[in-house]
Amino acid sequence: MAESKAPHQAAQGSPERLRVAVGCGVGATIETYDFIGFGTAAALYFGDVFFPDSDPLSATLLSFATLGIGFAARPLGGVIAGHLGDRVGRKPVLVGSLLLMGIATVVIGCLPTYQMIGIWAPVLLVVVRVIQGLAFGAEWGGAILMTFEHAPWRRRGLYTGITQAGFPVGLLLANLAFLFSRHALDDAWAWRVPFLLSSVLIAVGIFIRLRIDESPEFAALKKSGDVVKNPLLEVVRQDWRNVLRAFCLRITETAGYAVSVTFVLSYLDDGDAPDVTSTTTLTALVTAAALGIAATTLWGRLSDRVGRRPVYLLGCSVSVLWGIPLFLLVNTEAAAFILIAFVISYAVCQNCLAGVQGAWFCELFDTRTRTAGTSLAYQLSAVVSGFTPLIATALYSATGWTGPAVLFSCYGLLGLLATLMTRETWGAEERRAADRAITATPEHALPAAF
């Protein structure tokens, strides 16, 4: 492990460790607000706005296909960011990805509709969605790597969990914006305003990220002249097994979210559940997202105490069992049961895995190729999750709700198998080594609060 080469730095972390974690989390919040906001809009609005000549099911399929195109672009963004992150530095990638995402998102809020310019409206939507995907693909690796490499060795699960918690914050803000606009504005503006509002968040995020220092591990690597010429090629040649493992581990979390949240939003809004209003579903999702902020951080902290694999095994096991009960609950059309369904799907099944991924994925790869390896695995899995709502909708049209329910459980099973085949990077031996490093570090150099 890279940590063994610098136990003193790894024990104490950098002086900026908490500011970096929060700053990267703020950026993650903004990126998620923009990217997830598109998913919510696709489920609730885009079928009518950009594909009005289609029947309702076809419009939903086309809308989700546009959503999936953004996910398909993410691996390319991850590859570019992985190369630049391991060659140039983590910080430039962070700033550039956020700026690109912000511009694309504001443009979505300004797009003309199908009624205005016809077929060019969905074409423009697809183009901007691809740009969003490239930007979001570049985001995760840079943010997590910066946090991980600034954090104390003993608390890397907690710190990366703080950054990962930016995603439920973004989900919360995006759905609050849509919940507000759904009732306060007419249909012509209800889907536009949440995208336009992101311009304020972008300005704040850019300011914060410009003030963050470069990763100490990358700075040391660059100073030593040990920077890899082609990080992507090296990680594919030397560490493709870990790329494959992380890819499978990630699918359970992100594709599971695509079924249990993105598809379920559309499922409850398609008219088959007349007693369920959009207010009910969005309120349930907002509640789950609010709980997810704390849940993600706590799951990451738990992995510092017991290891990465046990926490991941728990989340995957629950996912395997949760598919059928999830739909049985939402099929009751009762607000309380819908709330429970979203909370378990998000705060347990999704956040349990997301809270561990930041530390575990980084620990699987060497510092020299860490951005390339983590970004490649993370974003390739996004292709699967991006088209999952489309697949779930097709299954639903053929089999009813049991198709998406079984699909969700299958994703959980894939993650369970991948967890069993992936090495523990933070077991008892690593925790004892960290404790020895902390003991050997001067007391005044240890983190004060975290």
C-alpha positions in Angstrom: 0.0 0.0 0.0 1.1 3.6 -0.7 0.5 4.5 2.9 3.4 2.3 4.1 5.8 4.6 2.3 4.8 7.6 4.3 3.4 6.5 7.6 4.0 9.8 9.4 2.0 11.8 6.8 -0.6 9.1 6.6 -1.0 9.1 10.4 -1.7 12.8 10.8 -3.0 13.8 7.4 -2.4 17.3 6.1 -3.3 20.5 8.0 -6.1 21.1 5.5 -7.7 17.7 5.8 -11.1 18.9 7.0 -11.3 21.9 4.7 -10.4 19.7 1.8 -13.1 17.1 2.7 -15.8 19.8 3.1 -14.6 21.7 0.0 -14.7 18.6 -2.2 -18.0 17.7 -0.7 -19.4 21.1 -1.6 -18.3 20.6 -5.2 -19.8 17.1 -5.2 -23.1 18.7 -3.9 -23.1 21.1 -6.9 -22.3 18.4 -9.4 -24.9 16.1 -8.0 -27.5 18.9 -7.9 -26.9 19.4 -11.6 -26.7 15.8 -12.7 -29.4 14.3 -10.5 -31.6 17.3 -11.2 -31.6 16.1 -14.8 -32.8 12.6 -13.7 -35.7 14.1 -11.7 -36.6 16.3 -14.7 -36.4 13.4 -17.0 -38.8 11.4 -14.8 -41.3 14.2 -14.3 -41.1 16.7 -17.3 -38.9 15.9 -20.2 -41.2 13.3 -21.8 -43.8 16.0 -22.4 -41.4 18.9 -23.0 -39.0 17.3 -25.5 -40.9 14.2 -26.8 -44.6 15.3 -26.9 -45.6 13.4 -30.1 -44.9 10.0 -28.5 -47.3 7.9 -26.4 -46.6 8.2 -22.6 -44.6 5.0 -22.4 -42.4 5.9 -25.4 -41.9 9.4 -24.1 -40.7 8.0 -20.8 -38.3 5.6 -22.6 -36.9 8.4 -24.8 -36.5 10.6 -21.8 -34.6 8.0 -19.9 -32.5 7.2 -23.0 -31.4 10.8 -22.9 -30.6 10.4 -19.2 -28.6 7.3 -20.1 -26.5 9.1 -22.8 -25.1 11.4 -20.1 -24.0 8.3 -18.1 -22.5 6.8 -21.2 -20.3 9.9 -21.6 -19.0 9.6 -18.1 -16.3 7.0 -18.7 -14.7 9.3 -21.3 -14.7 12.1 -18.8 -13.3 9.7 -16.2 -10.5 8.6 -18.6 -9.5 12.2 -19.4 -9.7 13.2 -15.8 -7.8 10.1 -14.7 -5.0 10.8 -17.1 -4.8 14.5 -16.2 -5.1 13.8 -12.4 -2.2 11.4 -12.4 -0.1 13.5 -14.8 -0.9 17.2 -14.0 -2.5 17.1 -10.6 -5.8 16.6 -8.8 -6.7 20.3 -8.3 -7.0 21.4 -11.9 -9.3 18.5 -12.6 -11.6 19.6 -9.8 -11.9 23.2 -10.9 -12.3 22.3 -14.6 -15.0 19.7 -14.1 -17.1 21.9 -11.9 -16.9 24.8 -14.4 -17.9 22.6 -17.3 -20.8 21.1 -15.4 -22.1 24.5 -14.4 -22.1 25.9 -17.9 -23.9 22.8 -19.3 -26.5 22.9 -16.6 -27.4 26.5 -17.0 -27.7 25.9 -20.7 -30.3 23.1 -20.1 -32.4 25.6 -18.2 -32.4 27.9 -21.4 -33.1 25.2 -24.0 -36.1 25.7 -26.3 -38.8 23.0 -26.2 -40.1 20.7 -28.9 -43.0 23.1 -29.5 -40.6 25.9 -30.2 -38.1 24.3 -32.6 -39.3 20.8 -33.2 -36.7 17.9 -33.4 -33.8 20.2 -32.7 -34.9 20.5 -29.1 -34.2 16.9 -28.1 -31.0 17.0 -30.3 -29.7 20.0 -28.3 -30.8 18.3 -25.0 -28.6 15.3 -26.0 -25.6 17.4 -26.8 -25.7 19.3 -23.5 -26.4 16.1 -21.7 -23.2 14.6 -23.1 -21.2 17.6 -21.9 -22.7 17.1 -18.5 -21.7 13.5 -18.5 -18.1 14.4 -19.4 -17.9 16.9 -16.5 -19.5 14.5 -14.0 -17.2 11.7 -15.1 -14.2 14.0 -14.3 -15.6 15.0 -10.9 -15.6 12.0 -8.6 -12.0 10.8 -9.0 -10.6 14.2 -8.4 -12.7 15.0 -5.4 -12.3 11.6 -3.6 -8.6 11.5 -4.4 -8.0 14.9 -2.9 -9.9 14.0 0.2 -8.3 10.6 0.6 -4.7 11.9 0.2 -5.2 14.8 2.6 -7.0 12.6 5.3 -5.4 10.9 8.3 -4.8 7.2 7.6 -7.0 6.1 10.5 -10.0 8.1 9.4 -10.0 7.9 5.6 -13.4 6.3 5.6 -14.8 9.2 7.6 -13.2 11.9 5.5 -14.1 10.4 2.2 -17.6 9.8 3.6 -17.8 13.5 4.2 -17.1 14.2 0.6 -19.5 11.4 -0.5 -22.2 13.0 1.7 -22.1 15.9 -0.8 -24.1 13.6 -3.2 -27.1 13.3 -0.9 -26.9 17.0 -0.2 -27.1 17.7 -3.9 -30.0 15.2 -4.2 -31.7 17.0 -1.4 -31.2 20.5 -2.9 -32.2 19.4 -6.4 -35.5 17.8 -5.3 -36.3 20.7 -3.0 -35.9 22.9 -6.0 -38.2 20.8 -8.0 -40.7 20.4 -5.2 -40.8 24.2 -4.9 -41.0 24.9 -8.6 -43.7 22.2 -9.1 -46.1 24.2 -6.9 -44.8 27.8 -7.2 -44.4 28.1 -11.0 -46.3 27.2 -14.1 -45.2 24.2 -16.2 -43.2 26.4 -18.6 -40.8 27.4 -15.8 -41.1 24.6 -13.3 -38.4 22.5 -14.9 -36.2 25.4 -15.9 -35.7 27.3 -12.7 -33.9 24.5 -10.8 -31.3 24.3 -13.6 -30.9 28.1 -13.7 -30.5 28.3 -9.9 -27.3 26.2 -10.1 -25.4 29.2 -11.4 -25.3 30.5 -7.8 -23.9 27.2 -6.5 -21.3 27.1 -9.2 -19.8 30.5 -8.3 -19.6 29.3 -4.6 -18.0 26.0 -5.6 -15.4 27.5 -7.9 -14.3 29.9 -5.1 -13.9 27.1 -2.6 -12.0 24.8 -4.9 -9.5 27.5 -6.0 -8.5 27.8 -2.3 -7.7 24.1 -1.8 -4.1 23.0 -2.0 -2.8 20.2 -4.2 -2.8 16.6 -2.8 0.4 16.1 -0.6 0.8 12.6 -2.0 0.7 13.8 -5.6 3.0 16.8 -4.8 5.5 14.3 -3.3 5.1 12.0 -6.3 5.8 14.9 -8.8 8.8 16.1 -6.8 10.3 12.6 -6.9 9.8 12.5 -10.7 7.8 9.2 -10.4 4.8 10.5 -12.3 3.6 7.9 -14.8 3.7 8.9 -18.5 0.5 7.0 -19.3 -1.5 6.2 -16.2 -4.5 4.7 -18.0 -2.4 2.3 -20.0 -0.4 1.2 -16.9 -3.5 0.6 -14.7 -5.2 -1.4 -17.5 -2.1 -3.5 -18.0 -1.0 -4.0 -14.3 -4.2 -3.6 -12.3 -7.2 -4.5 -14.5 -8.5 -7.0 -12.0 -9.0 -4.3 -9.4 -10.7 -2.1 -12.1 -13.1 -5.0 -12.8 -13.8 -5.6 -9.1 -14.4 -1.9 -8.3 -16.7 -1.8 -11.4 -18.9 -4.6 -10.1 -18.9 -3.2 -6.6 -20.0 0.2 -7.8 -22.9 -1.2 -10.0 -24.8 -2.3 -7.0 -24.9 1.1 -5.6 -25.4 3.3 -8.6 -27.6 1.0 -10.7 -29.6 0.1 -7.6 -30.3 3.8 -7.1 -31.4 4.0 -10.7 -34.1 1.4 -10.0 -35.1 2.3 -6.5 -35.2 6.1 -7.0 -35.1 7.2 -10.6 -37.4 4.5 -12.0 -39.7 4.4 -8.9 -40.2 8.2 -9.3 -41.5 7.6 -12.8 -43.4 4.4 -11.8 -45.4 6.4 -9.3 -45.9 9.3 -11.6 -47.1 7.4 -14.7 -50.7 7.3 -13.8 -50.9 3.7 -12.5 -50.8 5.0 -9.0 -53.5 7.8 -9.1 -53.5 8.3 -5.3 -49.8 9.1 -5.3 -49.0 12.8 -6.1 -45.6 14.1 -7.1 -45.5 16.0 -3.8 -45.7 12.7 -1.9 -42.8 11.1 -3.9 -40.6 14.2 -3.9 -41.2 14.7 -0.1 -40.3 11.1 0.5 -37.1 11.5 -1.6 -36.2 14.8 0.1 -36.5 13.1 3.5 -34.4 10.1 2.5 -31.7 12.5 1.1 -31.6 14.5 4.3 -31.1 11.3 6.3 -28.5 10.2 3.7 -26.2 13.1 4.5 -25.5 11.7 8.0 -25.9 8.1 6.9 -23.1 8.3 4.3 -20.6 9.8 6.7 -21.5 7.3 9.4 -21.2 4.3 7.1 -17.7 5.6 6.1 -16.8 6.0 9.8 -18.0 2.5 10.6 -15.7 1.1 7.9 -12.7 2.8 9.7 -13.6 0.7 12.7 -14.5 -2.7 11.3 -13.1 -2.7 7.8 -14.4 -2.0 4.3 -15.7 -5.4 3.4 -18.1 -6.0 6.4 -19.9 -2.8 5.7 -20.1 -3.5 2.0 -21.3 -7.0 2.6 -24.1 -5.6 4.7 -25.3 -3.2 2.1 -25.2 -5.7 -0.7 -27.0 -8.3 1.4 -29.8 -5.9 2.2 -30.0 -5.0 -1.6 -30.4 -8.6 -2.6 -33.4 -9.0 -0.2 -35.0 -5.6 -0.8 -36.2 -5.7 -4.4 -39.6 -7.3 -3.9 -40.4 -5.6 -0.5 -39.6 -2.2 -2.1 -42.3 -2.5 -4.7 -44.8 -4.1 -2.3 -44.4 -1.0 -0.2 -44.8 1.6 -2.9 -47.7 -0.4 -4.5 -49.7 0.3 -1.3 -49.8 4.0 -2.5 -49.7 5.0 1.2 -47.4 8.0 1.9 -45.9 6.4 5.0 -44.9 3.3 3.2 -43.5 5.2 0.2 -41.4 7.2 2.7 -40.1 4.0 4.3 -39.3 2.6 0.9 -37.2 5.6 -0.1 -35.4 5.8 3.2 -34.3 2.2 3.2 -33.5 2.3 -0.5 -31.3 5.3 -0.1 -30.0 5.7 3.4 -29.3 2.0 3.8 -28.8 0.3 0.4 -27.2 3.2 -1.4 -25.5 5.2 1.3 -24.0 2.1 3.0 -22.1 1.4 -0.2 -21.3 5.0 -1.2 -19.9 5.7 2.3 -17.3 3.0 1.9 -16.3 3.4 -1.8 -14.2 6.5 -1.4 -11.7 4.9 0.9 -11.9 1.3 -0.4 -11.5 2.1 -4.1 -8.5 4.4 -3.4 -6.8 1.8 -1.3 -7.0 -0.7 -4.1 -4.8 1.3 -6.4 -1.2 2.7 -6.1 -0.7 6.5 -5.8 0.8 6.7 -9.3 -2.3 5.4 -11.1 -4.9 6.0 -8.4 -7.0 8.6 -10.3 -7.0 6.6 -13.5 -7.9 3.3 -11.8 -10.7 4.7 -9.5 -12.2 7.0 -12.2 -12.2 4.3 -14.9 -14.0 1.7 -12.7 -16.4 4.2 -11.2 -17.4 5.8 -14.4 -17.7 2.6 -16.5 -20.2 1.4 -14.0 -22.2 4.6 -14.6 -23.0 3.4 -18.1 -24.9 0.5 -16.7 -26.7 2.7 -14.2 -27.4 5.3 -16.8 -29.4 3.0 -18.9 -31.0 1.1 -16.0 -34.1 3.2 -15.8 -34.6 2.5 -19.5 -34.1 -1.2 -18.9 -36.4 -1.1 -15.9 -39.1 0.6 -17.9 -38.9 -2.0 -20.6 -39.0 -4.8 -18.1 -42.0 -3.1 -16.5 -43.9 -3.0 -19.8 -43.3 -6.7 -20.3 -43.6 -8.2 -16.8 -45.1 -5.5 -14.5 -43.3 -4.4 -11.4 -41.7 -7.8 -10.7 -39.2 -7.2 -13.5 -37.6 -4.1 -12.0 -37.8 -5.6 -8.5 -35.8 -8.7 -9.6 -33.4 -6.4 -11.5 -32.6 -4.5 -8.3 -31.9 -7.7 -6.4 -29.7 -9.0 -9.2 -27.6 -5.8 -8.9 -27.3 -6.5 -5.2 -26.2 -10.1 -5.9 -23.5 -8.9 -8.3 -22.1 -6.6 -5.6 -22.2 -9.3 -3.0 -20.1 -11.6 -5.2 -17.7 -8.8 -6.0 -17.3 -8.0 -2.3 -16.3 -11.6 -1.5 -13.7 -11.5 -4.3 -12.2 -8.2 -3.4 -9.4 -8.0 -0.8 -9.8 -6.2 2.5 -7.6 -3.1 2.4 -8.4 -2.0 6.0 -8.3 -5.1 8.0 -7.0 -5.7 11.6 -3.4 -5.7 10.4 -3.8 -2.3 8.6 -5.6 -0.8 11.6 -2.8 -1.9 14.0 -0.2 -0.4 11.7 -2.1 2.8 11.7 -2.3 2.8 15.5 1.5 2.3 15.7 2.0 5.2 13.3 -0.2 7.4 15.4 1.6 6.4 18.6 4.9 7.3 16.9 3.7 10.7 15.8 4.2 13.7 18.1 1.1 14.5 20.0 1.0 18.1 18.7 0.9 16.9 15.1 -2.2 14.7 15.5 -5.6 15.9 14.3 -7.4 18.0 16.9 -11.0 17.2 16.2 -11.1 14.4 13.6 
